[in-house]
């Protein structure tokens, strides 16, 4: 097992849980050079840190119960900021709430805070099931003549295994590890930006409350931006086409962002520009090898931890129950990866429409009017459901797309279009 983040730890947990259930003894080594108990870059896993209530429930169903110390803050609503106005979108149902977490032990300077790393907790859960954590950096993967994988670490040591799962994510030396053609293709990536600001829990609650603040602004190349409250800190996350300094500066200078920011524009205590997987390899497996989590196939822009859960569980079940050959993984692991990839195509369509709305002030007014009307209790919450699920990624993109075809959504959209058109003609 190469990589001890969520997908790696969950794979080890599921594999050992299944093995223990059938009284099968396995040796599972998890190679992970980082220690998630450290604050700042030493324990960082390059993520905004959002999990949905549905994922929390799925983890609990499989015996993984998140303690209160892992969840930094419950998020009960989204506040959508646009240049034409602001609207708060409450969770459509209680089960669709989300929670903010830290993947490591928080940002630089937060080592004394009373929180626990999400990744560290999952790693400890895998250890309790029988996994052995090896704090070494893997630098290469080769094969013996009999096809068994050989894992090489930075200290020159080599270990032979029957099966290897790669879960290093894309912010690693994954290109080097996959150089020998173990699978077909490598993940396609895009750069993002994440920054942590310390403002104090009282100030953050005063300005942001228990809401995640999302910005739909007409800024080229910016797909999504959000402010996420986490204890004494707020996380700023930006997604788009190769986030760079000019784009970050333009976003921070926007009046809508300045009005919602809980702290003066000072440098963040922790900043990184991680890569994200925007398209997985065509075949995220090979003989005795499987890619899980961000290393393989993941959700487009959203719910990467949820995808890590799905791929890790599917890979563990396929390997233990059906076999570790390429044919067995094709038949029993690939369907899960394919389902995520197909759903991402619906996501591409949804984000294409989002781009259209983002570039048209009139279209943004329609979205604002329809959402505000729904949140006021007038009509069904069709647009509210679409926006909530698009922002959280808690439901498949296909379901979000299908909801936009609902007659109630169409009627509400036409109604808001006519109201906004009439208002514009009247000069309102």
Buried (B, 14 or more C-beta within 10 A) or exposed (E): BBBBBBBBBBBBBBBBBBBEEEEEEBEBBBBBBBBBBBBBBBBBBBBBBBBBBBBBEBBEEEEBEBEEEBBBBEBBBBBBBBBBBBBBBBBBEEEBBBBBBBBBBBBBBBBEBEBBBBBBBBBBBBBEBBBEBBEBBBBBBEBEEEEBBBBBBEEEEEBEBEBBBBBBBBBBBBEEBBEEEBBEEBBEBBBBBBBBBBBBBEBBBEBBBEBBBBBBBBBEEBBBBBBBBBBBBBBBBBBBEEBEEEBBEBBBEBEBBEEBBBBEEEEBBBBBBBBBBBBBBEBBBBBBBBBBBBBBBBBBBBBBBBBBBBBBBBBBBBBBEBBBBBEBBBEBBBEBBEBBBEBBEBBEBBBEBBBEBBEEEEBBBBBBBBBBBBBEEEBEBBBBBBBBBBBBBBBBBBBBBEBBEBEEBEEBBEBBBEBBEEEEEEEE
